Amino acid sequence: MDSIIPEKAFFRIGEVSKILGVEPYVIRYWETEFKTIKPVRTKTAQRLYRKKDVEELLTIRNLLYQQRFTISGAKKQLLKVHSKNESTPKDGDHEKLVFIKKELEQISKLMS
């Protein structure tokens, strides 16, 4: 079951519930268990989820319901995924750093 996330900045819990196909209390529970889910609160304390929160919730739902992970297993799997994403250099990062280094060296020569 592929869920399509509408192009919006924020989603209320009812909308997220429909996208995920789970009850709102499940989302609130996942929010307490998975610290990567941090909805913005309005002045009236309503939760507003960003698109990245909804994507993370879809991943959590997949881990728990399709891949049959436990909560602790899903947490470990998410840690692996997030650490892998952070450690992989993006395309062009090395070239940007080389360029910045050359620019800094030129600035250093001008200043001495």
C-alpha positions in Angstrom: 0.0 0.0 0.0 1.8 3.1 -1.2 0.6 6.3 0.4 0.8 9.6 -1.5 1.7 12.6 0.6 -0.1 15.7 -0.6 2.1 18.8 -1.3 1.4 20.8 1.9 3.6 22.4 4.5 1.7 21.0 7.5 -0.8 18.2 8.2 -3.2 17.8 11.1 -3.2 14.5 12.9 -6.5 13.5 11.3 -4.9 13.9 7.8 -1.8 12.0 8.8 -4.1 9.3 10.2 -5.8 8.9 6.8 -2.5 8.9 4.9 -1.1 6.2 7.2 -4.3 4.2 7.6 -3.9 4.1 11.4 -5.8 5.7 14.2 -4.6 9.0 15.7 -3.8 7.4 19.0 -1.3 5.2 17.2 0.4 8.2 15.8 0.5 9.9 19.2 2.0 6.7 20.7 4.7 6.5 17.9 5.5 10.1 18.6 6.4 9.2 22.2 8.5 6.1 21.2 10.3 7.6 18.2 12.0 10.9 19.0 12.5 11.8 15.3 8.8 12.7 15.1 8.4 16.2 16.4 5.2 17.9 15.3 4.9 21.6 15.7 2.3 22.7 18.3 -0.2 25.5 17.6 -1.3 28.0 20.3 -4.2 25.6 20.9 -1.8 22.7 21.3 -2.9 21.0 18.1 -0.2 18.9 16.4 1.0 20.0 13.0 3.2 17.4 11.2 5.7 18.5 8.5 6.1 16.4 5.4 9.4 14.9 6.8 7.4 13.8 9.9 4.8 12.1 7.7 7.6 10.4 5.7 9.2 9.2 8.9 5.8 7.9 10.1 5.3 6.0 6.8 8.7 4.4 7.3 7.8 3.5 10.9 4.5 2.0 9.8 6.3 0.0 7.1 8.9 -1.3 9.6 6.2 -2.3 12.1 3.4 -3.6 9.9 5.0 -4.9 6.7 8.5 -5.9 7.9 7.1 -7.0 11.3 9.8 -5.3 13.5 9.1 -4.7 17.2 9.2 -1.1 18.4 12.8 -1.6 19.7 13.8 -3.3 16.4 12.3 -0.5 14.4 14.2 2.1 16.5 17.5 0.3 15.8 16.7 0.0 12.1 15.9 3.7 11.9 19.2 4.5 13.6 21.0 2.5 11.0 19.2 4.2 8.1 19.8 7.7 9.6 23.4 7.1 10.3 24.0 5.7 6.8 22.3 8.7 5.2 24.4 11.1 7.3 27.7 9.4 6.6 27.4 9.1 2.8 28.8 12.1 1.1 26.5 13.8 -1.4 27.5 14.2 -5.0 29.7 17.2 -5.5 30.5 17.7 -1.8 34.2 16.9 -2.4 34.5 19.3 -5.3 32.8 22.1 -3.3 35.2 21.6 -0.4 38.3 21.7 -2.8 36.9 24.9 -4.3 36.4 26.5 -0.9 39.9 25.5 0.2 41.4 27.1 -2.9 39.4 30.3 -2.3 40.5 30.4 1.4 44.2 29.9 0.4 43.9 32.8 -2.1 42.3 35.0 0.6 45.1 34.0 3.0 47.8 35.0 0.4 46.1 38.4 -0.1 46.0 39.1 3.6 49.7 38.3 4.2 
